[in-house]
Amino acid sequence: MAFCISFKLETDPKILLENADMALRKYKMHMVVANELLSRKEEVVVVTSNEKISVRRNKSLGVDDVESALIELIVERHSAYVENSDL
């Protein structure tokens, strides 16, 4: 019943999303945070069973890291999961 997230870091952007999709199915995750080694501090892609969401660092708002936006998305998705589950 837990909301499960895993992380996938790759050096090759050509295989990143494919490997994230594979990890999502193989390990039965709710989401996989996929990032490229070279751009990991600027952008990540959150992969779910039905979408891929690009999360970027927002320099215009003075945000120094991508983690703030990522945490916001994860909290939002986790809250929706808890509200919709039969606990």
N, C-alpha and C positions, 0 to 999 in steps of 0.2 A: 504494500500500500504506500510505500515511500515514494517521494518524487525524486527520481534518480537522474543525475547529470554526470556526464563524463567529458573529458577534454581530449582533443586530438591536435597535436602539434606536428606539422610537416615542414620540410624544407622545399618540397616540390609542390607548387600551387596546382599543378595538373591533377594530382591525385588526392588533394586535401578533401574536397567535398565527397568524392567517392568513398574514401576511407571513413569519413564521418558518418555517411549513410550506412556503411557496413557495420560500424560500431553501434549505431543506434539500434539496428535490428539484432545483431549478434548478442549484445549484452542487455537488450530490452530496456534501453534508456528512454526517458521522456525527452531529453534534449542532449545534444553534443555541442560543446563550444569548440569550434574549429578555428585554428589560427596558423598562419604562416610564420615561420621563424623570423623573417626579416621585417614583417609588418605587424608583429604581435602587439606592439604598444600603440598602434594606430587604429587597427581594425580587427574584429573577429566576426565570424559567421556562426550564428546559432542555428543548428539544424534540428528540426523536429520532424515528426512523421509526415506532416503536410506542408511545411514551409521552410524557407531558408531566410534568416533575418540578418542583415548586415548591421553591425553595431560599430560605430566609429567614435573616436575621440572628438569632442566638440571644442575645437580651439577658439571659436568665436565667443563661446560662453566662458572662456577662461579655464576650461577643464583640462587638467594636466595628464589625465590618463583615460584609457578606454574602460577601465574597471568600473567606474562610477555608473556609466550608462549600462554596462553589462549587469551589474548588481540590480539596477532598477528593473530591467527586463526580467531577470530571474525571479525577483520578488513578486512582480506582477503575475507571472505565469504560475508560480507556486501558489499564490493566493487563489487564483482561479481554480487550480487543481483541487485545493483543499475545499473550496466552496462547492465544487461539483462532485466530490467523492462521498461515498456512503461510509463515513467513519463510525 
